[in-house]
Amino acid sequence: MLDELRCEACSADAMALTQDEQQTLLSELEGWALIHRDGIPQLEKAYRFKNFKLAWAFANQIAQLAEDEFHHPSIVLEWGKVTVTWWSHSIKGLHKNDFICAAKCDRVTASVSS
């Protein structure tokens, strides 16, 4: 399972995943979308909560996950909603680390009552 793996160091010369590899790993995630911004593939998911405080608590947990994995997403916090977007900045694309962290986000959401 992806959420049981750890991120590996990703340098600027690391290889981005192919489209086939991205689709294979995407099939292991629930509710995540593969989007493109400025030509860069990214993983994105919006999580819904009953109020701002629960969304904030979730965003904080994702921030801690990012620090623990040393891999940092875009986190957009709104009333009752947190949108998380993962991609590997150094390779301007998707790496297995992005899918690992996406899976870990889903595990985190289970610990925040919504």
N, C-alpha and C positions, 0 to 999 in steps of 0.2 A: 504494500500500500504506500502511496506517495507520502502520506502524512507521517510515516514512520522513518523517512529518510532525512538526512541532513544536507544542507546546501554545501556545495564544494566551492572552493575558491574559483572565481571566474575572472580571467584576465582579458585584456583587450584582444588577444589573439585566440581566444576561445571560439569555438565554432557555434554559430546559431543553429537552432534546430531546423530541419527541413520542414516543408509544409506537411508531408506525410507523418513525420515524427510529432509535429504539433497536434495533428488530428488524433493520432493514437493516444497521446497523453491527455488531450482534451476529453476524450471519451471516458476517462477515469474520474473526471470531475463532474459535479452536478451544478448546473445553473451558471457556469462560467461561459463567457462569450469571448471569442477571438475577434478582436477589433484591430483596425489599422489607424494610426494617427501619424500624420506626416511621413507615411510610408513605413512606419515601424509597427510590426505586429505586437500586440499587447493582450494580456488576459484581464478581463474586467467582470466584476460582479457587484450588484447592489444588494445590500442586506437591509431589511426593514425591521424596525423596532417600535414599541408602543409610545416611546417618548424620546426626548432629547437626551435625558440622563442615561438611558440604556444604550443609546447609540454612542454616546461619549465613552461609556465604559468599554464598549466593544472596540472603538477606535484606539483607546489606550492599550488594550490587550494586543491589538494588531501592531501597534508601535513597539511594544515590548518583544513580540515575536520577531519583528524586523531587526531589532537590536541583537536578539539572541542568534539569529541566523546570519547577521551582518549582510542583509539583503533588504533593500528599502523600497516600498511601493509608493504610489500616490494614494493618499487617503483623503477622501472628501467627506466631511462630517456635516450633516444637515439635520433638521428636526426629524427624528424617527427614521433616519436613513444614513447609511455609510456606504460609499462606493470605494472599492479597493481595486487598484489597477497595478498589475505586475508586469515588468519587462526588465531586461538586463541592459542597463544604460551603456555599459562598456562595449557591448557588441551590437548595440542598436537593433536588438531583436529578442527572441525568446530562447531561453536556456532551460534545461531541466529544473534548475533552481526555482524558476518562476512557477512551475507546476507543483513543485514540492510545497512552496509557500502558499499557493492557492489552496491546496488540500489542507494545510495547517490552519488556514483562516476558517474553513468549514468546521474544523474540530473546535476552534475557539468559540465560534458562534453557539455551539451546543452548551457552552458553560455560561452564557449570558441569557438569562430568561427574557423572552420577548413577549 
